[in-house]
Amino acid sequence: MSCRIVLKLLDLDSGYRIPIIFVGEQKMRELLVIADQNADTNPAFIHALEIAKNTGAKIEFVGFVHAAGVDSSEILTQSEKRKVHHKFIDEKQAQIDAFLNTLDLSGVKVNSDVVWERSFERWVTDRCNQKSFDLIFKTSHRSESTTHVPSDWQLMRHCPDPVMIVGSKAWKDGGKILAALDLGSSSEEALKLNEEILRYSFVLAEATNSQVHACYSISMPSALADLDFFDAVGYEKKMKESIDPIISRLIDQGGLNKDTLHLVSGKPAMEILRISDKIDADVVVMGNKTRVSLRGRILGNTARNILGKVTADVVVVK
């Protein structure tokens, strides 16, 4: 099974360009899966395995181990430190092997490894800079505190390749992929993100036998909404009129069915969550619009809010 995604930019009278998608030959070839700490489940690997069986992609399955204080110890000798490394690595490799032995891997090439590394997200980013992957899989760890940025977000913030944060629910046969678009900006950055979101949604849908939905929320700037004299209804109407030509071309030439396009009003994160729940999406695909805050390590507000609440898996592309 394969599909080729060809993007052609279509210029509108408004000056906004949208990608027109044609389906042909392209498929996923290289997948990287981060092993769970609990080696008995690994839902991220289960999803990667499904894609690999549909596309013939190869899987690189990597576990990470580390023990604080070992490398910096002035008491342990280098030989003793190596023995500690090997013990942890061998135990984790045995867990991974036992897990893989419970699965039907026929026809799928899997290479497993265990790495002594404290910062797995840094290792994955370095690995992706050495070799490009079509998708990185990691089981969800969706928590947040004021002073701690979860590793999931660090990975999505820094990794150059698309990252899927996997929840606990299984994919449905004939499921749904929700592409969260940004049609409210004509900037080059927004254009490129829309191209990649749509392209990747179709690639992922083909790899999982799913249907593509797309959504965009018309949101009013909060500064304007607080003004008594501001015509909110008129603003929303003008926004909708400016977007209608884009929506029409997405339907006519972009490969999307009008019944799977959702144009709504409200805060983007809340509307994406609502639509995802409404259609029972298996995966939400969105762009990573980072902002400089907390030392530049976090995602934009919309991505953060969605990741913390959505039940579907989340793919972040750049």
C-alpha positions in Angstrom: 0.0 0.0 0.0 1.4 3.4 -0.9 0.5 6.9 -1.8 2.3 9.8 -3.5 1.4 13.2 -2.2 2.0 16.0 -4.7 1.5 19.6 -3.4 0.7 22.3 -5.9 0.2 25.9 -4.6 -2.9 27.6 -5.7 -3.0 31.4 -5.6 -6.3 33.0 -4.6 -7.4 36.6 -5.3 -6.8 37.3 -1.6 -3.1 36.5 -2.0 -3.4 33.4 0.1 -2.0 30.2 -1.4 -3.3 26.8 -0.5 -1.9 23.3 -1.2 -3.7 21.1 -3.7 -3.2 17.5 -3.1 -2.9 14.6 -5.5 -2.6 11.0 -4.4 -0.1 8.7 -6.0 3.1 7.0 -4.9 4.6 7.6 -1.5 4.8 5.5 1.7 6.4 5.4 5.1 9.7 3.7 5.2 11.5 4.4 8.5 9.8 4.4 12.0 11.4 5.1 15.3 9.7 3.9 18.5 10.7 4.8 22.0 10.2 1.8 24.3 8.0 2.4 27.4 9.4 2.1 30.9 6.9 -0.7 31.4 8.0 -3.1 28.7 4.8 -5.2 29.0 2.5 -2.9 27.0 4.2 -0.5 24.6 1.1 0.9 22.8 3.4 3.2 20.8 5.0 0.1 19.3 1.6 -1.5 18.6 0.6 1.5 16.4 4.0 1.5 14.7 3.6 -2.2 13.9 0.2 -1.6 12.3 1.7 1.0 10.0 4.7 -1.1 9.2 2.5 -4.1 8.2 0.5 -1.8 5.9 3.4 0.0 4.3 6.5 -2.3 4.6 8.3 0.3 6.8 11.2 -0.7 9.0 11.0 -0.2 12.8 13.9 1.0 15.0 12.8 0.2 18.6 14.9 1.9 21.3 14.8 1.6 25.1 16.6 3.9 27.5 18.2 3.2 30.9 20.0 5.4 33.3 21.0 5.4 37.0 21.6 8.8 38.6 25.0 9.2 40.2 26.7 6.3 38.5 28.6 8.3 35.8 29.6 11.1 38.2 30.7 8.8 41.0 34.2 9.2 42.3 34.1 6.0 44.2 33.2 3.6 41.4 35.9 2.6 39.0 35.5 2.8 35.2 35.2 -1.0 35.1 32.5 -1.0 37.8 30.6 1.8 36.0 30.7 -0.3 32.8 29.4 -3.3 34.7 26.4 -1.2 36.0 25.8 0.0 32.4 25.8 -3.5 31.0 23.5 -4.8 33.8 20.8 -2.2 33.2 21.1 -2.5 29.4 20.9 -6.3 29.5 17.9 -6.3 31.7 16.0 -3.8 29.6 17.0 -5.7 26.4 15.6 -8.9 27.9 12.3 -7.0 28.7 12.1 -5.7 25.1 12.8 -9.2 23.6 10.2 -10.8 25.8 7.6 -8.2 24.6 8.5 -8.6 21.0 8.2 -12.4 21.3 4.5 -11.9 22.2 3.8 -10.3 18.8 3.4 -11.4 15.2 6.2 -9.6 13.5 6.1 -11.6 10.3 7.0 -9.5 7.3 8.2 -6.6 9.4 11.9 -5.7 10.0 12.5 -4.7 13.6 15.8 -3.6 15.0 15.9 -3.2 18.8 18.5 -1.6 20.9 19.0 -0.2 24.4 20.9 3.0 25.2 22.4 4.3 28.4 21.1 7.9 28.3 19.6 10.2 30.8 17.9 12.5 28.3 16.1 10.3 25.7 14.6 13.3 23.9 18.1 14.7 23.2 19.3 11.3 22.0 16.3 11.0 19.7 16.8 14.5 18.3 20.5 13.7 17.6 19.4 10.4 15.9 16.9 12.2 13.7 19.7 14.6 12.6 21.7 11.6 11.6 18.9 9.7 9.8 15.5 11.0 8.8 12.4 9.1 10.1 8.9 9.3 8.7 7.4 9.2 12.2 8.6 9.0 15.9 6.3 7.1 18.3 6.2 7.7 22.0 3.6 6.6 24.6 2.0 9.5 26.3 3.2 11.2 29.5 0.8 14.1 29.6 1.7 16.0 32.8 2.7 19.5 33.5 4.0 21.6 36.4 5.2 25.2 36.6 8.9 24.3 36.7 9.0 21.1 34.7 8.4 20.7 31.0 7.4 17.1 30.3 9.6 15.0 28.0 6.8 14.6 25.5 6.8 18.3 24.8 10.6 18.6 24.8 10.6 15.9 22.2 8.0 17.6 20.0 9.7 20.9 20.5 13.2 19.9 19.4 12.8 16.8 17.2 13.0 17.7 13.5 10.8 14.7 12.4 7.1 14.2 13.0 6.3 12.9 16.5 3.2 10.9 17.5 2.3 10.9 21.2 0.3 7.7 21.7 -2.6 7.3 24.1 -4.0 4.1 25.5 -6.9 3.5 23.0 -6.6 1.2 20.1 -7.2 2.5 16.5 -10.5 1.6 14.9 -10.7 -0.2 11.5 -11.6 2.5 9.1 -10.8 5.3 11.6 -10.5 9.0 11.3 -7.5 11.4 11.0 -8.3 15.0 12.0 -6.1 17.7 10.4 -6.1 20.9 12.4 -5.5 23.7 9.9 -4.6 27.4 10.3 -6.6 29.2 7.6 -6.6 32.5 9.4 -3.1 33.6 8.3 -1.5 34.2 4.9 2.0 34.1 6.4 4.6 31.8 4.8 5.0 30.0 8.1 1.2 29.2 8.3 1.2 28.2 4.6 4.0 25.7 5.1 2.4 24.3 8.2 -0.9 23.8 6.4 0.9 22.0 3.5 2.7 19.7 5.9 -0.4 19.0 8.1 -2.5 18.1 5.0 0.3 16.1 3.3 1.0 14.2 6.5 -2.7 13.6 7.2 -3.2 11.9 3.9 0.0 9.8 4.2 -1.0 8.7 7.7 -4.6 8.0 6.6 -3.3 5.8 3.7 -1.0 3.9 6.1 -3.8 3.2 8.6 -6.8 2.8 6.2 -8.4 5.9 7.7 -10.5 8.9 6.5 -9.2 12.4 6.6 -11.2 15.2 8.3 -10.0 18.8 8.5 -11.0 21.6 10.9 -10.5 25.3 11.4 -11.9 27.5 14.1 -12.7 31.2 13.4 -11.5 32.9 16.6 -11.8 36.5 17.5 -8.8 38.3 19.0 -9.5 38.7 22.7 -8.5 42.4 22.6 -11.3 43.1 20.1 -13.8 41.0 21.9 -13.6 43.2 25.0 -14.5 46.4 23.1 -18.2 47.4 23.5 -18.4 49.0 20.0 -16.9 46.0 18.2 -19.2 44.1 15.9 -18.4 40.5 16.7 -21.0 39.1 14.4 -19.8 41.2 11.5 -16.2 40.2 12.1 -17.1 36.6 12.1 -19.1 37.0 8.9 -16.1 38.7 7.1 -13.7 36.0 8.3 -16.0 33.3 7.0 -16.4 35.1 3.6 -12.6 35.3 3.3 -12.2 31.6 4.1 -15.0 30.4 1.9 -12.9 30.4 -1.3 -10.2 28.3 0.4 -12.7 25.9 1.8 -14.3 25.5 -1.7 -10.9 24.7 -3.3 -10.0 22.2 -0.5 -13.3 20.4 -1.4 -13.0 20.7 -5.2 -9.3 20.1 -5.6 -7.7 19.3 -2.3 -9.0 15.7 -2.0 -11.3 16.5 1.0 -15.0 15.7 1.2 -17.2 18.6 2.2 -18.8 16.4 4.9 -15.3 16.0 6.5 -14.5 19.7 6.7 -15.4 21.4 9.9 -15.4 25.3 10.0 -16.5 26.5 13.4 -16.3 29.5 15.7 -14.5 29.6 19.0 -11.2 29.0 20.7 -9.1 26.7 18.5 -8.0 24.3 21.2 -11.6 23.8 22.5 -13.0 23.4 19.0 -10.4 20.9 17.9 -11.1 18.9 21.1 -14.8 19.1 20.5 -14.6 18.0 16.9 -12.1 15.2 17.7 -14.6 13.9 20.3 -17.5 14.3 17.9 -16.0 12.3 15.1 -14.2 9.9 17.5 -10.8 10.7 15.8 -8.0 8.2 16.2 -5.3 10.8 15.5 -5.1 14.6 15.5 -2.4 16.1 13.2 -1.3 19.6 13.9 1.6 22.0 13.4 4.1 23.0 16.0 3.9 26.8 16.4 6.4 27.3 19.2 6.8 30.5 21.1 9.7 31.8 23.1 8.8 31.1 26.8 10.2 29.0 29.6 13.6 29.1 27.8 11.9 28.3 24.5 11.2 24.7 25.4 7.4 24.6 25.1 4.8 24.3 22.4 2.3 26.9 21.4 -0.8 27.3 23.6 -3.1 25.4 21.2 -0.8 22.3 21.0 -0.3 22.2 24.7 -4.0 22.5 25.5 -4.9 19.8 23.0 -2.2 17.4 24.1 -3.2 17.6 27.7 -6.9 16.8 27.1 -7.5 14.9 23.8 -8.2 11.2 23.9 -6.9 10.7 20.4 -3.2 10.2 19.5 -1.5 13.5 18.5 1.0 14.0 15.7 3.0 17.2 15.6 4.7 18.2 12.4 6.9 21.2 11.5 
